[in-house]
Amino acid sequence: MLRLLPAGLAIGAALWAATLVAAPYALMSGNPRLVSAAATLYSGAGLICHQRAARSFHLAGAQLPVCGRCTGLYFSGALGGVLAWISRRPRVPSNTRRILLLAAIPTALSVVLEWRGLLDPSNLGRALCALPLGAIAAWIFVQSLRAEALPNRDLKKTDMITEVVSKPTRNDLANERASEPTRAERGKGAPASKRVGESEGRSPSGRR
């Protein structure tokens, strides 16, 4: 189950990014089912994003379900997650907190400067500032999940190998049986030792 989780997260992130692009087309399609599904998506996205029209990208005459900054986070996160999933072997850096902190600096600066009124970036600028944080966070998260799945798999292989090696084979059983004395050999050995004991116990008078 743990091995499937990174793949599920990477695929889910890619599908979510694709859904954000398809939502405006579905909303403007005129198909009742597609419009209803798109409206549900917009309502759900409104729980995590302010959805201001002036700060959102527009497609097909409608804005995306999330703002430009969130769009950059989701698209870069999908890219980072997929790349981390298809890489050959997981590599998790030791200083993940420092890397995440550095990746968050562009997003944090754009937010602070915008709140202070010192900067009014475009939607493209907001999205570009969010790219490092989304991509690196998704990369580290998926790589960490893959790395956690490796010891469990290697441990299972080790247990299987140990079980196979420790299990006695037919040749071992045959050799063990051959080394044991048979009942006939045990029966022969007992009278001989008894005769030796009797001969040692005879007195000189008995020899006469």
N, C-alpha and C positions, 0 to 999 in steps of 0.2 A: 504493500500500500504506500509506503514512504517513497518508493522508487517512482511511483506514478504521479505523486504530488507535484514535482517540478514541471513535468510535462503538462499536467492539467492547468497549472498556473500560467505557464507561458502561452499555451493555446488560448486560455480564457482571456488573457490580456490582449492578444492579437485580435480575437473576436470582438472584444469590447471596443477597441480602437476602430475596427471596421464598422461596427454598429453606429458609432458616433458620426461617421461620414455618411452612412446610409440613412440616418434618421431624418435629415431635412428633405431628402427626396421622397421618403415614405410619407412625410407630413404633407407635402405638396402634391402627392400623386392623385388624390381624389378617390382612391380606393378606401372604402369605409374600414376594412380590416387593418390595412396598413396605417391609416390615419389614427385609428384607435391604439394600435401598438406603439406608434411614434409618440402619441400623447402620453401614454403610460411611461415611456422611456424618459420623456422630458420632465415629467413629474418626479420620477425617481432621481434623476440627475439634479433636480432643484434642491434636493436634501443635502447635497455636498458642494454645491456651487451657487454663486449669486446669480448667474445667468443674465448678466447685464448685456443688452444688445450691443452697446457701444464697445464693449470689451470682448466680443465674441466674433469668431469667423462666421461667414455666411456662405451657404451653398444652396443653389436652386431657389433663391429668393427667401430663404429662412435661415435663421441662425442655428449654429450647432447646439447640442444640448448642454455644453459646458463652455466656459470662457476660454480665452486664448491661452492663459497660463495653465489651466487644467488640461487643455488639449495637448500642450507641449509635454506635460507630465505623463499623460496616458500613452501618447504615441512613442515617446522615448522609453517609457517603461516596457511597452510591448516589444520594442526592438531589443532592449537589454535583456529581457527575459528569454526571448527566443534564442538570442546568441549564446546566453549562458546555458540554455538547455541543449543546444546542438554541439557545443564544444566537446572535445574528446574526453578530457578529464577535468573534474572540478578543481578549481584553484581559488581558495578563499584567502585574501590577504589578512595578515595578522592585525594590522591597524585599520580595521574597518570603520571605527568611529571617526578617526581623523579623515579618512577618505570621504565619508558621508558629509562631514562638516564642511570640507572644502567644496564638495559638489553642491551644497546648499547655499553657498555664499552668493552666487549670481541671483538666485530666486529671492533670497532674503534682502539683498540690496535693492532690487527692483521694487519689492513691496514697501520697504521702509522709505525709499526716496519718493515713491508715489504717494504714500500717506502724508509725507511731509510737504507735498506740493512742489518738490524740487525737480521732479521728473515726470513726464507724461509719455511713457513709451507706447509704441503702437502694439497692436495685437501680435504681430510677428515678433517684435522685441520681447514681449512677455513670454511667448512660447519658446523663443530661443534661450532665454535665461533659465527656463525650467528644464531644458533638455539634459544638462549634466545630472541633476538630482534624480530625475525619473530613470534614466538609463543605468546609472551606477547603483541606485538602490535596488532596482529589479535584478541587476546582475549579481550583486552580493547575496540577495535573498535566495534566488534560485540556485546559485552555486553552493550556498550553505546547505540547502536541502539535499542536493545531490551528494555532497560530502558526508552528510550524516547517514545516507543510505549505504555508502560503501563499506563501513566497518561491519554492519549487520550482514551484508552479503558475503564478505570475506570470512566472517566468523562461521557462517553456515557451511561454507566450503571447507573450512578447517575441521569442523566437527564431522563432516561426512568423510573426509580423508582419514581422520583418526579412527572413526568407527570401522572403516574398511580395513585399515592396517591392523587394528587390534582384534579383528574377528578371525578366529582360527580357521585355517583352510583344511581341506581333506588330507593333504600331505602331512600337516602338523599332527592331526589326529592319528593318522596311520603310524607315524614315527613314535608318537607317545605310547600307543598300544604295543608296538614292537619292543620298546625298551622295558616294558613291564614284564616281570617273570611270570611264566605260566604256572598253572596249578600243578602240572606234572613236575616241573622243576622244583617247586616248593616242597612237593611230597618226597622227592628224592633227597633233598637236603636235610630233612628232619631225621630220618633213620640213621644217616651217616654220622651226624653229630651225636646221636644217642649212643651209637656203637663206640665212638671214641670216648665218650664219657664213661661207659661201662668198663672198657679196657683199662682206663686210668684208675678206676676205683677198685680193681681186683688186688687182693693181698698176695704176698709171696707164698703163703700156704695154699692159696688156691691154685697156684701154678703147679704144685706137686700133684 
